[in-house]
Amino acid sequence: MAIVLAVDSMGGDHGVNITVPSCLRFLDETVDVNLILVGDRDSIYKQIGDKLSQYSDRIEVFIQLKLWEWTKRLKAQCDLNVIRRCELRLIW
């Protein structure tokens, strides 16, 4: 069973320009680890670029929401996928 790590792709001094390429390199060097990249969907996919098919089975992009948006969405939709992500225990 693969380990799943969630990464704040917008973090650091340079955001997705550093975190996403670093995550891709990490996947190249590591087996049995999958990543959830949290942040601005368009920015993340732009950084992944044409390598998406290479990593599609090991990367999932999850849109970063403000805390109040999380609460609103969780109450509005009982989507098991969203609930599963919440089990990762949000760290703010």
N, C-alpha and C positions, 0 to 999 in steps of 0.2 A: 504494500500500500504506500503510495507516494505521500510525502510530507507536503502540505500546502502552506505557503507563506504569503501574507498580504503585505504589499509594499506601497507606501505613500509616494507615488510617482511625482508628486508636485513639490516634495520636500527638498531641503538643502538649499544651497545658494543659487543653483542653476536649474533646478527642477527637472523636467523631463529630458532636457538635453544631456544630463549626466545619468539620472537614475534609470531610464529605460535602456540605453546601451549597456549599462552596467548589469542590469538584470538579464539581458540577452547573453552577455558574456558568462554570467553565473550559470545560466542554463546549459551553455556549451560545456562547462567544466563540471557539472553536477548531474548525477542521475537520481531518479526517484524523488525529485522535488518539482512541484508545480507552483506557479506564481499567480496571484491575483494582483493586478496593477490597479491601484485606486487613484483616481484623479480625473482630469479633463479628458474625456474619451477621444476627441479629435486630435489633441496634442499627443496623446500616447500612441494612437495609430499612425500618426505622421512620423513619429520616431521609429516605430517598428518597420514601417515602410514595406518593401517587397519581401521582407523576411517573415511576414505573417504566416504564410503556409508552412514554413519550417517549424514554427513554434506554436501553431494553433492548438495542438493537443496539450500544451503545457502552460499556456498563458490564458488568463481570462481578464478582461477589462471590466472594472466596476466603477461606475460614476460616483464621484465623491459628492456627498450631499451635506448640507449644514444640518446640525443636530435636529432642529425643528422640522426640517424636511423629512428626515428619517422617521421621526415620530408620526408625522402626518401620513407618510406612505405606509408605514406598518399598520396603522389603524385602518387605512383606506383599502388596502389589498392584502389578503392573506396569501401572499405568494411564497411558497415554500423555498424558492431560490433566495429571496430576500431574507427570509428567516434564517436560512442556513448561513448566510453571510454574517448575520448578526451574532451567530454563535461563535464567530471568530473573536468576539469581545472587542468592541470598538475601543481604540486607544486614542484619546484626544489630547 
